[in-house]
Amino acid sequence: MIVKNTCIVTTQKLLATACALALVFNLAGAVLAQSTSTSVTDSFKEVKYIRTGDKKADEIEGELEVDRQKGEIRFLSKGAELVRADKQQVASLHYERTSRPRYVSGLLLAWPLLFTKGKKHFLTIQYKDSAGQGAFALLHLDKSNYQAILAAVEAATGVKVERTID
């Protein structure tokens, strides 16, 4: 009889502890979701702006800021603002994923890499600059944050991103 009572008490304690942990995690998730939803500016690192020149294109590393409240997209590099587009200025958004075989890695490192492909993610923003002239910005996105960037840009501008996957 004593064994049954201690078994029941132990089970009740375990259930109470599990319910308390579930409640704590649920509340923590709600607080985290509320704190992230109140933030209006999303900042993304590991983004490269591809500036086209006369002979070759340069990749400039920087940070992409998307302000959902103002509907503004900005690319900053070393404190300087290289691209700025308001939602009224944005004409279209285009996402493209390209892939190419990893021949060099396969030959130099390991032959199984010959059967894989490297993928790159690009976002093209077509907009009108402050002078009213048509302009575009080509951004090379990182594989870790490209989906969040696409969602944030769509939400800020109200323009649907056209997607092309190679």
C-alpha positions in Angstrom: 0.0 0.0 0.0 2.8 2.4 0.8 4.5 1.6 -2.6 1.3 2.5 -4.4 0.9 5.8 -2.6 4.6 6.9 -3.2 4.2 5.9 -6.9 1.0 8.0 -7.2 2.6 10.9 -5.5 5.7 10.7 -7.7 3.6 10.5 -10.8 1.6 13.6 -9.7 4.8 15.5 -9.0 6.1 14.6 -12.4 2.9 15.7 -14.1 2.8 19.0 -12.1 6.5 19.7 -13.1 5.7 18.9 -16.8 2.7 21.2 -16.7 4.7 24.0 -15.1 7.5 23.7 -17.7 4.9 23.7 -20.5 3.4 26.8 -19.1 6.7 28.6 -18.7 7.7 27.7 -22.3 4.4 28.8 -23.6 4.6 32.2 -21.8 8.2 32.7 -23.0 7.2 32.0 -26.6 4.3 34.5 -26.3 6.6 37.2 -24.9 9.2 36.5 -27.6 6.5 36.7 -30.3 5.1 39.9 -28.9 8.6 41.5 -28.7 9.5 40.6 -32.3 6.1 41.8 -33.6 6.6 45.3 -32.1 9.9 45.8 -33.9 9.3 47.7 -37.1 12.8 47.7 -38.6 14.4 44.4 -39.6 18.2 44.4 -40.1 19.9 41.7 -42.1 23.6 41.1 -42.3 25.5 39.0 -44.8 24.0 40.8 -47.8 26.1 42.0 -50.7 25.1 44.9 -53.1 26.3 44.2 -56.6 27.3 47.5 -58.2 27.7 47.3 -61.9 30.5 49.4 -63.4 31.9 49.8 -66.9 34.0 46.7 -67.0 33.1 44.5 -64.1 30.7 44.3 -61.2 31.8 44.8 -57.6 30.2 43.1 -54.6 30.0 45.4 -51.6 29.3 43.8 -48.2 26.8 45.5 -46.0 23.6 45.4 -44.1 20.0 45.5 -45.5 17.4 47.4 -43.4 13.7 46.9 -44.0 11.4 49.3 -42.2 7.9 47.9 -42.2 6.2 50.9 -40.7 7.7 53.4 -43.2 7.8 50.9 -46.1 11.4 51.6 -46.7 14.3 49.5 -47.9 17.9 50.6 -47.3 21.3 49.1 -48.0 24.1 50.4 -45.7 27.8 49.7 -46.1 30.3 51.1 -43.5 27.7 53.7 -42.4 27.0 55.0 -45.9 23.6 54.5 -47.5 24.0 53.1 -51.0 20.4 52.2 -51.8 17.2 53.7 -50.5 13.7 52.9 -51.8 10.3 53.8 -50.4 7.3 51.6 -51.1 5.9 54.3 -53.4 9.1 54.1 -55.5 9.3 50.3 -55.8 8.1 49.1 -59.1 8.9 45.4 -58.9 10.8 42.8 -56.8 12.4 39.8 -58.4 14.0 36.8 -56.6 16.3 34.4 -58.5 18.0 31.3 -57.3 20.8 30.0 -59.5 22.7 26.8 -59.2 25.9 25.5 -60.7 27.9 22.3 -60.4 30.8 22.1 -57.9 33.5 20.8 -60.3 36.5 22.4 -58.6 35.5 21.4 -55.1 34.8 17.9 -56.4 38.1 17.5 -58.1 40.2 19.1 -55.3 38.5 18.0 -52.1 36.2 15.0 -52.5 34.7 13.3 -55.5 31.1 13.1 -54.1 31.0 16.9 -54.4 30.9 16.5 -58.2 27.3 15.4 -57.9 26.2 18.5 -55.9 25.3 22.0 -56.9 26.1 25.4 -55.3 23.2 27.7 -55.0 23.1 31.5 -54.9 20.2 33.8 -54.0 19.6 37.2 -55.6 17.0 39.9 -55.1 16.5 42.6 -57.7 14.7 45.8 -56.6 13.4 48.0 -59.5 12.5 51.5 -58.2 12.5 55.2 -59.1 15.2 57.2 -57.4 14.7 60.6 -55.9 15.0 62.3 -59.3 12.3 60.1 -60.7 14.6 58.1 -62.9 14.4 54.3 -63.1 17.0 52.5 -61.1 17.6 49.0 -59.8 19.6 47.3 -57.0 20.9 43.8 -57.3 21.5 42.1 -53.9 23.2 38.8 -53.3 21.5 37.2 -50.3 22.9 34.6 -47.9 21.3 31.2 -47.7 20.7 31.6 -44.0 18.4 34.7 -44.3 17.1 35.0 -47.8 13.6 33.7 -46.9 13.2 36.2 -44.1 14.4 39.0 -46.3 11.9 38.2 -49.0 9.1 38.1 -46.5 10.2 41.4 -44.9 10.5 43.2 -48.2 7.1 42.0 -49.4 5.5 43.1 -46.1 7.1 46.5 -46.1 6.4 47.4 -49.8 3.2 45.5 -50.4 4.7 44.4 -53.7 4.7 40.6 -54.4 8.1 39.1 -55.1 8.3 37.4 -58.5 10.3 34.2 -58.0 12.6 32.4 -60.6 14.3 29.2 -59.5 16.9 27.6 -61.8 
